[in-house]
Each structure stands twice: as structure tokens, then as C-alpha cells.
Amino acid sequence: MRKITPSIAGIIMGCSAEFVRIGLQQGVLDIGDAVKMSGRWTYNISPARLAVRQGLTMEQLEKKVNRITGSR
């Protein structure tokens, strides 16, 4: 599965990418991590945690991500 960005996660969750970024920065979203490196935030979103949070299987999540990104 390709890397899940805050933008992709936001679409899947039905919220904005900014909501996802701030939620990860503040530690209130349990779908991954946010780390500030050299003054810039980086994000690591766990596909497995996102799938569980949204009540999806990994296969369902991968299909959604592929539809969003236009991948096969």
C-alpha cells in the first residue's frame, strides 16, 4: 500500500487534512505520529490503525486509497 498522507486520511475520515495534521501533532488521533524535524512537521500514518479506526479491513482501506489516488 502506498503512503497515506494527511490529505488521504482526511478524505477517508470525512474531515480536513488540517484536522488530521493537528490531531496527530496534539496526540489526539491514534492513527499515527507527527514529529517536528528542523522546524517542519512530518507525518507517519499507520494504514492498520486507520483501518481499525474507520471500521475497515485492510483490503477495503487499500481500495479506498487506490480510488482516491487513482492507483490500481
C-alpha positions as CSV (number, residue, x, y, z in Angstrom):
1,M,0.0,0.0,0.0
2,R,1.2,3.5,-0.8
3,K,2.0,6.0,1.9
4,I,-1.1,7.5,3.4
5,T,-0.9,11.3,3.7
6,P,-2.9,13.6,6.0
7,S,-4.9,14.6,2.9
8,I,-5.8,11.0,2.0
9,A,-6.6,10.2,5.6
10,G,-8.8,13.2,5.8
11,I,-10.9,12.1,2.8
12,I,-11.2,8.6,4.3
13,M,-12.2,10.0,7.7
14,G,-14.6,12.7,6.3
15,C,-12.6,15.6,7.6
16,S,-9.9,18.0,6.5
17,A,-6.2,17.3,6.1
18,E,-5.6,20.1,8.6
19,F,-7.8,18.2,11.2
20,V,-5.6,15.1,10.7
21,R,-2.3,17.1,10.9
22,I,-3.3,18.9,14.1
23,G,-4.8,15.8,15.7
24,L,-1.6,13.9,15.1
25,Q,0.5,16.9,16.4
26,Q,-1.5,17.0,19.6
27,G,-1.6,13.3,20.0
28,V,-5.4,13.0,20.0
29,L,-5.6,10.9,16.8
30,D,-4.4,7.4,17.3
31,I,-3.7,6.7,13.6
32,G,0.0,7.6,13.5
33,D,2.6,10.0,14.6
34,A,3.7,13.6,14.0
35,V,7.3,14.7,14.5
36,K,8.7,18.2,14.2
37,M,12.1,18.0,12.4
38,S,14.1,21.1,11.6
39,G,11.0,23.3,12.1
40,R,8.8,21.2,9.8
41,W,6.3,18.6,10.7
42,T,6.4,15.1,9.2
43,Y,3.6,12.6,9.5
44,N,3.5,8.8,9.6
45,I,0.0,7.4,9.3
46,S,-0.4,3.7,10.0
47,P,-2.7,2.0,7.5
48,A,-3.7,-0.7,10.0
49,R,-4.6,1.9,12.7
50,L,-6.6,4.0,10.2
51,A,-8.4,0.9,9.0
52,V,-9.4,-0.1,12.6
53,R,-10.5,3.5,13.4
54,Q,-12.7,3.6,10.4
55,G,-14.1,0.0,10.8
56,L,-12.5,-1.2,7.6
57,T,-10.5,-4.2,6.6
58,M,-7.0,-3.6,5.1
59,E,-8.4,-4.6,1.7
60,Q,-11.2,-2.1,2.0
61,L,-8.8,0.6,3.0
62,E,-6.5,-0.2,0.1
63,K,-9.4,0.0,-2.3
64,K,-10.4,3.4,-0.9
65,V,-6.8,4.7,-1.1
66,N,-6.5,3.5,-4.7
67,R,-9.7,5.2,-5.7
68,I,-8.6,8.5,-4.1
69,T,-5.1,8.4,-5.7
70,G,-6.1,6.9,-9.0
71,S,-3.9,3.9,-8.4
72,R,-4.7,0.3,-9.3
